[in-house]
Amino acid sequence: MASSSSRPPKKGLLNRGLKLVGRLTSPETRSGKVFAKAESGLTQVSSKLSESPTWLRLSGGVMRGRFNLRIRRRALQERVLQALRMPASSDVESMRDQVRRLSQQVEALGSQLEMAVELLERQQRNDRATGSLQEAPPPEPIARRRGT
């Protein structure tokens, strides 16, 4: 059974395709003249439409309706999934954000713990170097102000 991947790709396929498009749209050929007329006609029509307040209002209304339909469909999907006790995409995204925040907090706590361990090790090395293994004196009490 011969596989299609064993055949070498045809060289110059893109090149031939671009040449064909160039010939078809060339102003010297019949198809090129038809293309140029169609392009200029469509350009004029689209220019007039883009300046028409009625067209803009209609196209804006259609777009707004489509966006609202998409929003309602997504909300309905989420309600159905939640009714079936299945996670909706918003639930998954919320959980993903919570896990990301938790991961950042764990990373910060790990960094703080590493720093505390380094400080304790440095303090122990300093104590050994000075030869003082005795306990430090307790801190002096802070005098309180009267009336507070």
N, C-alpha and C positions, 0 to 999 in steps of 0.2 A: 504494500500500500504506500504510494508516494504521497508525501506531505507537501502542502502548498508552500511551506517555509523553506523547502529545499531548492525551490526555483529562485534564481537570482532576480532581484527587482529590475524592472525595465528602466534603463537609464534614459534620462532626458524627458520623462513623462511630464514633469512640471514645466519644463522648457517648451515642449510641444503644446501643452495646454495654454500657456501664456501667449504663444505665437498665434494660436487659433483665436483666442479672445481678441488679440490685436487686429487680426484680419477681419473678424466680424464687426468690430467697432471702428474700423478705419473709415475716415470720411470719403475715401475714394471708392469703396465698395457699396453695393446696393444696401446690404444689411447695415453698414455703417451709417449711411444716410438716414435710414429708417430709425436707427438707434438715436442719432443726433436729434431728429425731429421729436421723437418720443421723449427724450430727455429734456429738451427745451420746453415742450408742452407740460410735462409733469412739474418742471421747475416753476413755470408760471402759475399753474394751479395751486401748488403748495405755497407759493408766495402769497397768493390771494387768500388762501385759507388761513394762513398764519396771521393775517391782518384782520380777519373777520371776527367781530365779537361774538356772533352767533356760534360759529364753529368752535371758538375757544371755550365758550360756555358749555356747549354740547360735549366736547371732548373732555373737559374738566369734570363734568357731571358723570360721564361714563367711567372715567378713571377713579373718581371718588366712590362710585357705586361698587366697582371691582375691589377696591381696597377695603371698603366696609364689609363686603361679602367675604373676603378672605379672613378678616378679623373675626366675623361671626362664626365662620366655619371652624376656625381654629379653636375658638372658645367652646363651641359645641363638642368638638373632638375631645378637648380636655375634660369637659364635664362628663362625657360618656366614659372616658378612661377612669376618672375618679369614682364614678358610680360603680364601675366594675372592680374597684380597688386596685387599679393598675396605675403605675406612675405615668403622669403626662410629661411632655417635654419641658414644661415650666418647672415641674417638680424635680426632674433630673438636673436641670440647670441650677436650680436653687441648691440642691445637694452638692453639686460640683463646686459652687461658690463657697459653701460652708466647709467642704473638705479642703479647698485651697486655703481659706483663712486659717483653719486648724493646722494645716501643714506649716504655714508661715509662723504661727505661734509656737509650734513645737520646735521649729528651727531656731527661733529667737531664744527660747528657753534653753536649748542645747548650747547655743553660743554663750549665754550667760553662765551656765553651769561650767563650761570649759574655762571661762575667765576666772570664776571663783576657785576652781581647782588649781589653776596656774598661780593665783595669788597665794593660796594656802601653801603650795609647794615652795614658792619663793620665800615665804615667811619662815617655813621650816628650815630651808637652807641657810637663811640669814641667822636663825637662832643657833643652828649647829656651828656656823662659822664663828660666831661670837662666843660660843661656849656657854651661853646662858640657857640652861635647861629649866630654870626655875620659872614659876608661873608669874605672869605680869600682875602688878598690883591692881586691885579693883578700881574702877573709875570713881572720881570724886563726885559726890552728889551735887546736883545743880541747886543753887539757892533759889527759892521761890520768892516772887514778889508778893508783898502783902496786898490784900484787896482784890486778888484775882481768883 
